[in-house]
Structures are given as C-alpha cells and as structure tokens.
Amino acid sequence: MSKEAVKKAVETVGGQVALAAACNVKYQAVQRWIRSGCPAERVLCVEKATGGAVSRHELRPDLYPLEESAA
C-alpha cells in the first residue's frame, strides 16, 4: 500500500476533508489512510475522486499490478 499515493490524492482533490467527502467517509478515515495506506474497498473511489491523477496501481500495487505489454 502506498502512503505517498494517498498524500498525492489528498493534494490533488484539495485536502483531507474533500477526499473524505468524495469517498463518503469521515476525514479521520483519510488520516488513517495517510498513516496506513488506502483500504482495498476505497481504491476505486479515490482514483475517481482524483480524476485518475492517482491510479489504482499507485494506491494498491498488490491488488492492481501493471499490465505486462504483449511484446
């Protein structure tokens, strides 16, 4: 789990309160994400809230690995 990606998402949407509102959680939850990483059930919401600026792979590379190109 990438804590840096959560920080990037917070900056992208304009703060913890804005990200919390976009994901329908309390801002304290976002504070936990900053410390511990984004939970699996919130990854897609965060990606959508940032308009794709923070990808699901950045948030949870363990769940969303990069696709290998068929070369």
C-alpha positions in Angstrom: 0.0 0.0 0.0 1.4 3.4 -0.9 1.0 6.1 1.7 2.6 8.5 -0.8 -0.2 7.9 -3.3 -2.7 8.8 -0.6 -0.9 12.0 0.1 -0.9 12.8 -3.6 -4.6 12.1 -3.7 -5.2 14.5 -0.8 -3.3 17.2 -2.5 -5.0 16.6 -5.8 -8.5 16.9 -4.5 -7.8 19.8 -2.2 -7.4 18.3 1.2 -8.4 15.5 3.6 -12.0 16.8 4.0 -12.5 17.0 0.3 -11.3 13.5 -0.3 -13.3 12.2 2.6 -16.5 13.8 1.2 -15.7 12.4 -2.3 -15.4 8.9 -0.8 -18.3 9.3 1.7 -16.1 8.7 4.8 -15.1 10.9 7.7 -11.9 12.8 7.4 -10.4 10.7 10.2 -10.5 7.8 7.9 -8.4 9.7 5.4 -5.9 10.4 8.2 -5.7 6.7 8.8 -5.1 6.1 5.1 -2.2 8.5 5.2 -0.6 6.5 8.0 -1.5 3.0 6.8 -2.4 3.2 3.1 -5.7 3.0 1.3 -8.0 0.1 2.1 -9.0 -2.1 -0.8 -12.6 -1.1 -0.7 -11.8 2.6 -1.2 -9.2 2.4 -4.0 -11.6 2.9 -6.9 -13.3 5.8 -5.1 -10.0 7.6 -4.6 -9.0 7.0 -8.2 -12.3 8.5 -9.4 -12.1 11.5 -6.9 -8.7 12.4 -8.4 -9.9 12.1 -11.9 -7.4 9.4 -12.5 -4.4 11.5 -11.4 -3.8 8.9 -8.7 -4.2 5.4 -10.2 -5.4 2.3 -8.5 -1.9 0.8 -9.2 -0.3 3.7 -7.3 -2.7 3.2 -4.4 -2.6 -0.7 -4.2 0.1 -2.2 -6.5 -0.5 -5.5 -4.6 -4.1 -5.6 -5.9 -3.7 -3.8 -9.2 -0.3 -4.7 -10.8 0.7 -3.0 -14.0 -0.4 -4.9 -17.1 2.5 -6.6 -18.9 2.7 -5.5 -22.5 2.4 -8.3 -25.0 5.7 -7.8 -26.8 
